[in-house]
Amino acid sequence: MRITAVIVIALGVGFFFVHRAKNAAEARLADATSNETMEAPAVNVFTVTPSPGTQSLKLPGETAAWNETAIYARVNGYGSPNGLPISVTTSSPARRWR
């Protein structure tokens, strides 16, 4: 019974000190926050000037297509009786995609 009372008292004292330390830390944080909000924020100000523009940049590499293909134009309004444009014939590669 005595050990239980000692444990309860030790836990109570520990709770008291932890609670007190947390409240003090919270009060310090609130004071620091209110002091920072009262001050004007620090801002770096500078004037923008145009650059001379004499430098060139050369990057290594080249741009190339993976595949090459022919592009056939389709024009609305000019059609043949089968619904294909005049430039597309039945043997044309564009006919296969229809």
C-alpha positions as CSV (number, residue, x, y, z in Angstrom):
1,M,0.0,0.0,0.0
2,R,2.9,2.3,0.8
3,I,4.6,1.7,-2.6
4,T,1.3,2.6,-4.4
5,A,1.1,5.9,-2.5
6,V,4.8,6.7,-3.3
7,I,4.2,6.0,-7.0
8,V,1.1,8.1,-7.1
9,I,2.9,11.0,-5.3
10,A,5.9,10.7,-7.7
11,L,3.6,10.7,-10.7
12,G,1.7,13.7,-9.4
13,V,5.0,15.7,-8.8
14,G,6.3,14.6,-12.2
15,F,3.0,15.8,-13.9
16,F,3.2,19.1,-12.0
17,F,6.8,19.8,-13.2
18,V,6.1,18.8,-16.8
19,H,2.9,20.8,-16.9
20,R,4.7,23.9,-15.5
21,A,7.6,23.5,-18.0
22,K,5.2,23.2,-21.0
23,N,3.2,26.3,-19.8
24,A,6.5,28.3,-19.5
25,A,7.6,27.2,-23.0
26,E,4.2,28.1,-24.4
27,A,4.4,31.6,-22.8
28,R,7.9,32.2,-24.2
29,L,6.7,31.2,-27.6
30,A,3.7,33.5,-27.4
31,D,5.9,36.4,-26.3
32,A,8.4,35.8,-29.2
33,T,5.6,35.5,-31.7
34,S,3.9,38.7,-30.6
35,N,7.3,40.6,-30.7
36,E,8.0,39.3,-34.2
37,T,4.6,40.4,-35.5
38,M,5.1,43.9,-34.1
39,E,8.3,44.4,-36.1
40,A,8.3,45.2,-39.8
41,P,9.4,42.3,-41.9
42,A,12.9,42.5,-43.3
43,V,12.8,42.9,-47.1
44,N,15.7,43.2,-49.5
45,V,15.0,45.9,-52.1
46,F,16.9,46.3,-55.4
47,T,16.6,47.9,-58.7
48,V,16.2,45.8,-61.8
49,T,18.5,46.8,-64.7
50,P,18.6,45.3,-68.2
51,S,21.4,42.9,-68.9
52,P,23.9,43.5,-71.8
53,G,22.6,40.5,-73.6
54,T,26.0,39.7,-75.2
55,Q,26.3,36.1,-73.9
56,S,25.2,33.1,-75.9
57,L,24.5,29.7,-74.6
58,K,25.4,26.6,-76.5
59,L,24.0,23.3,-75.1
60,P,25.4,20.0,-76.2
61,G,23.1,17.7,-78.2
62,E,20.7,17.9,-81.0
63,T,17.0,17.5,-81.7
64,A,16.0,14.8,-84.1
65,A,12.8,12.9,-84.7
66,W,12.6,9.2,-83.8
67,N,10.4,8.4,-86.8
68,E,9.8,10.2,-90.1
69,T,6.4,10.0,-91.9
70,A,4.6,11.7,-94.7
71,I,1.7,14.1,-93.7
72,Y,-1.2,14.2,-96.0
73,A,-3.5,17.3,-95.8
74,R,-7.3,16.9,-95.5
75,V,-9.4,19.8,-96.6
76,N,-13.1,20.0,-95.4
77,G,-15.6,21.0,-98.1
78,Y,-13.7,19.5,-101.1
79,G,-14.6,15.9,-101.2
80,S,-15.1,13.0,-103.6
81,P,-18.2,10.8,-103.6
82,N,-16.6,8.2,-101.4
83,G,-16.1,10.7,-98.5
84,L,-12.4,11.1,-99.0
85,P,-10.7,14.4,-100.0
86,I,-9.7,14.7,-103.7
87,S,-6.0,14.3,-102.8
88,V,-6.5,10.9,-101.1
89,T,-6.9,7.9,-103.4
90,T,-7.7,4.4,-102.5
91,S,-4.0,3.4,-102.8
92,S,-2.8,6.3,-100.7
93,P,-1.3,5.7,-97.2
94,A,-4.0,8.0,-95.7
95,R,-6.7,5.7,-97.0
96,R,-5.4,2.9,-94.6
97,W,-6.1,5.0,-91.6
98,R,-9.7,5.7,-92.4
